[in-house]
Amino acid sequence: MSKYFEIRWHGRGGQGTVTGAKSLAEAVQGTGKHVSAFPDYGPERRGAPLRAFNRFSDGKIRIHTPVLEPNVILIVDPTLIGAKDIEKGVNDETVFIVNTEKSPAETKKALELDGQALFTVPANKISYKLFNREIPNSAMMGAFTKACPDVISLEALLKQARHIFSHVLAEHLVDMNIEAIKCGYDEVQK
């Protein structure tokens, strides 16, 4: 891993975007890496656009600024496609993971991407099927693992997520979140 592996999440309040970033950081930390996870949002209200950030490293992380040149952009709410801040800092190596039921070709066109890798996952559909509401963060974590297996494997994510979630959720909700991660991993399209 280079000095930092950086992720920028784009979502809306109430979708679990910040929780997803924090949970992913805890899971990666469980594999021995140094991590940071933090949000960036204005007024805290349901539905307001927000960003969350992850930074992973083999060594200590000494910066705590927003991610300006992400390795990965996770778009939790596809209605944010077209927002100016989504494409800031993008380069040819940036990987996009988008919560959408649209095809990768349609999504790539909507984002006006050139050669960047793009993964789509129907995370809202997965979470609605499992939780009866749209909380796509666990499915997005599964999709991340499929897109970036060098950062964390599916097996490591499942093990760490079970441990993390068991401290804050009832057992049946832990199982449902584990299933959401697996479905997110399995239903990714590139």
Residue, then its C-alpha position, 0 to 999 in steps of 0.5 A: m500500500s502506498k503512503y495513504f489509500e484514500i476514500r471519499w463517500h458521498g451520500r445524504g444524512g440518514q443513509g448510513t454513509v458516516t456509519g459505513a465509513k466508520s465501520l469500514a475503517e474499523a474493519v480495515q484496522g482489524t487487519g492491522k492497518h492504521v485508519s482514520a474515518f471522519p465526516d464532513y457535513g453542514p447542518e445535521r439533518r436527514g436528507a442533506p448532502l454529506r461527505a465522509f472520508n477514510r484514510f488507510s495506511d501501513g504507517k501512522i496517519r498524521i493528517h486529518t484533512p478532507v480527502l482531495e485526491p481519492n483512490v475510491i469514490l463511493i456514491v451512496d446516493p445516486t441523485l448526487i451524480g452531477a454535483k460538482d464536488i464528486e469529481k474533484g480530485v479525480n484522476d485516471e486511477t480513481v475507482f467509482i462505486v455507485n449505489t444504483e440499479k442502472s447499468p455500469a454503462e449508463t452510470k459511467k455516461a451520467l458521471e462523464l467518466d473517461g477511463q476510470a473503473l466503475f462498479t455499480v451495486p443495487a445497495n438500496k434494493i439489497s437493504y430494502k429486501l433485508f431491512n425493509r428500508e434503504i440503509p445501503n452502507s453494509a452493501m456498499m462495504g461489500a461492493f468496496t471489497k469486491a472493487c478493492p480486494d487488496v485493501i480488505s478481503l471479503e473474508a476479513l471484512l465479514k469477520q471484522a464486521r461481525h465483531i464490530f456490529s456485535h457490540v452495537l446491534a442485536e444478533h439478528l441485525v448483525d446477521m442481516n448486515i453480514e448478509a447485506i455485505k455478502c449481497g453487495y459483494d455478489e451483486v456488483q457489476k463492473 
